[in-house]
């Protein structure tokens, strides 16, 4: 990118998440300390100051029509997965996007990009809890619910809140290479690139319950006792249907198979057990895996991590603190 100043504009509005704004801004600010040259401006649709989701007043530098940027970021909020995006926010987004070299959203800011038509024909992501809603609203986009961030051409979208830091680091690396970016990550005590996807931090099977009472009966049975005998034949026998019919019901309702559903319930339980400080061997048994190796394969596939590596990153400190007493 050379020595030219790179202008970053962040679109804010009433109800915006503070971390969606300050997280990426801190990445660019730290990059400046190490030799980059970013200028960060905050813009609102009208140029008026806004109030964040936690009540902190945010002073802005101007209106969307008054400023241009090389990189344009749309911060997220809890509002727009639940309500339509206002017209003034859509117009501000379109105005800034047409002037920017690259466009990005943080968390649910993807809903604003989508409402402005900027995700049409593109891959995108957002917070895992509302990815299904984004997919429903943006049918011309391919939503990837497990991605930390997604780049499609010059359009970038990121997952929930702290994933905005991951995205900002990726943008800095694109501009200035891995060495400076690695120093930024070290200074902020964050990973330069997190392995795995959002399923590291979410319950992968959360969502609306199955509509079919038959499928709901089976999912409740599995969830209540993950370690039980949940072979396809046994589950089918519970409903007095053929294994083939049960598999078809699961695919229609949950877009998965009974075996995969059982595996993911056990995987989610295993993460919780590891979080609580159980050993990997104890966890495999308590979560219902046939053995440790079968659990390890699921962790490797879903997170690109071993159970031990997952536990080092995400387990509670309670047991460690108890051991010091």
N, C-alpha and C positions, 0 to 999 in steps of 0.2 A: 504494500500500500504506500510505501514511501513516507515522507515527512508531512504530507498534506493533512490538515485537520479533518477528522471524520466526524460528521454531525450525526448525533443520535437523538431522535425525538421520541418521547414516550407520551402516548395519549392517555390522559387521566380524566376522571369524571366522578360525580358523586357516587359513593359506595365502592370505589376501587379498593382492591387489596393492597395494603401498604407494602407487603413483602414482594408483591409482583412488580412494584416500582423500584424499591430500594435495593432488592437483591441483584438484579442485573446492573443497576447503576453503580453499585459497589464494585462489581467486576470491572466495568469500564474505568472507574476511578482508580482502582489498584493498578490496572494496566498503564494508566497515565503515569503513575509514580515510577513505573519500571521502563518508561520510555515511549509509550504510545501517545497519541494526541487525539483523544476523543473530547468533543464538547457535548454535554447532555442538556437537553432542554425539555421542559414539561409543557405540554400543550393540552388545552381543553377545547371542546367544540366552539365555545363562544369567547374564550380568553379569560373567563371568570375563574377565580379560585374555586377549588372543590373540597369536599369533605370525604375523608377515607372511610372505610368500613369500620374502623375503630374510633372514629370521631376526631381524628387529627386533621387539622386544616392543611391543605397542600396549596402552596402558592405556585402559580403557573407563569410561564414566560410569555405566553401569547395564545392567540387563536390558531386553529388549524389552517385557516386561510392565509395567515401571516408568515408562516414558517415553512421551510423546506428541510429535508434531511437526507443523508446518505443511507441511514438505517432507521426504519420506523418500527417502533414496538407498540403493541396494544396490550395494556395490562388487563388483568381479569377482575371479576367481581362475582359475588354469589347471586346477583340479580338475574343475569341473562340466560342461564339455563332454565330459569323459572318463568321469565317474562319476555315479551318481544323486545328486540333492540330498538331504541328510539331513533327516529329519522335523523335528528341532528348528529347523533353519534355515527350513524352509517355514512352520512355525507362527509363528516370530518375524516373518517377512515379512508374513504375513496379519494378525498382531496390530498391527503398526506401520502397515500400509497402511490399515486400516479407520479409523484415527484421523487420518490425514494428509489435507491438502487436495490434495496432488499427490504422485505416486510416480514415482521415476526409477531407472534402472539405469545403471551404468557398465560398458562392455565386456561381459564374460561374466556380469555380474550379471543380465543378461536371462534366463539359464537358471534363476536362482532365482525371478525374477518368474514365469516360465513354469511352473515346477513348482508354484507357489502358485496357479496359475489366473488370474493377473492380466493375462495377455496374451491371453486368449481373446477372439476377435472383434475384436482390435486389430491395427494395423500396428506393426511393431517392427523393430529392427536390433540387431546386435552386431558383434564383430570379423569381418572378411571371411573369415578362415580357418575359422571355425566356424559361419558363417551357415547353411550347409546342414544342420548338425546341429541347430541351433535350429529350423529349419523342420520337420525330421523329428520333433522332440519336441513342438513346439507346432503341431499341424496346424490348430488353430482360429485361429491367428494368421497374418497375412500378413507374412512377413519380407522386408525390403528391404535386400539385402546391400551396396548401394553408398552408403547414406545415412550422413552424419556423425552425425546424430541424428534421431530421429523423435518427433513429438508426436502422440498420439492422445487427444484429450480431456484428462484430467488425468494421463495416463500418458506417461512419456518414457523412451526408451531411446537409448543412444549406442553408437558404434563403439568401436574399440580405444583403450585407455589415454588418450592425450592428448585424444581426443574428449570425455572427461569434462570437460575444461576448456571446450570449445565448448558443451557442454550447460549447464554452470554459468553461463556468460556469457549464454546464452539465458534462463535462469531469472531472473538478475539484471535483464536487460532487460525481462522481463515484469513484474517487480516495480517497477523504478525508471526505466525508459525508456532510450533509446539514449545520452543524453549521459553519464550516470554510467557506463554499461557501457563506452562507448568509452574513457573514462579508465582504467577497470580494465584493459581490454585493452592499452592503451598502457603502463601501469605494469608489466604482466607480459610485455610484448614478445611478444604473440600477436595473431593476426588476430581482429577482432571477429566476422567471419563468413567462413569459408573457402569459396571457390568450388569447385565440383566435388564429387566423392564420394570414397569410400574407394579407388576405382581410381587415384587420384593416388599411392597408397602401396603398392599391391598388384599382384601379377601376376594379371591378371583371369582367366586361363585355368588357374590352378593348381587342382588337385583330382584326384580319382581318374582314372586313365586310362580310355579307352573300353573297355567290355567286349568289343565286337566286334573281332576281329582285323582286319577290313577297314577299319574306321574308324581303328583304332589305326595301321595302316600309313600311312594318309593323313596323320593328325596328326603322326606321326613324320617323314614326308617334308617337311611344311610347316615344322615346327620346325627341322629340320636345315638348311633352306635357305630362309629367309623371302623372299629376293629372286628365287626361281625362278619359272618359268611355272606359276602355280597357278590358271589359269582353270578354271571348272567342267568344261568339256569335257576338258581335259587331266587333271584329277584323276580324272574318271570313267573315262577311258581306262586309267589306271593299274590299275584294278580290273576293267576290262572289263565295266562296268555302265553303265546310262544315267545322264545327269545328273540326271534326276528321281529315280531310285532312290538315288543318292548323297545328294541333298538330303534325302530321307526318312530315310536312315540317320543323318545328322548331327542332324536335328531330334529323332529318337528318343533318341539317345545323349547329345547335348550341348546340346540346346535352342537350336540356332543353325544357320546355313547354312554351307556350305563357304566362300563368299566372305567372310562376316563373320568366320569363324574365321581365315582368312588375314589379314584386315585387323587383327584384334586381336593376332595374333602379331607382325605388323609394328609395331603400335603399342607393344607391350610392349618390343620390341627398340629402337625409337626412343627410348623413355624412358631405357633403359639407356645408349644412346649419348650422349644429351644429358647424362645424369648424369656421363659420363666427360669431357665438355668438347668434344665434336665440335660443329661448326657445324650449324645447322638444315639447310642445303643438303647437307652431307656426310651427315647423319643420314638424310635422306629417301632418298638414293641407297643407302646401306649397308643400310638396313632394308627395302629392296625396294619403296618407294612409287614410283609412276610419276613423280611430281614433287613439289616442295615443297607446292604448293597442295593436293594430295590428302591429304598428311600433316597440313597445317594444319586441314583440315576435320574430320579424325578427332579431333584434339586439342580443337578447339572443341566438338565434340559430346560427347566423353567427359568432359572436364575443365572446360569453359567457360574454357579458357586457350589462348593461342597457344603454339607450341613455345618461343619465346623467353621468355615469361612463366614457363612450366614450368621452364626451365633456370635462370632467375634464382632461383627458389624452392628448387629441389631439387638442383642440380648439385653435384658434389664440389668441395671447395676445393683439391684437390691441384694442378690445373694453375695455378691462381692463385698458389699458394705457389711452384710451380716457376718461374713467371715472375719472381718477386722475387729468385731466387737468382743 
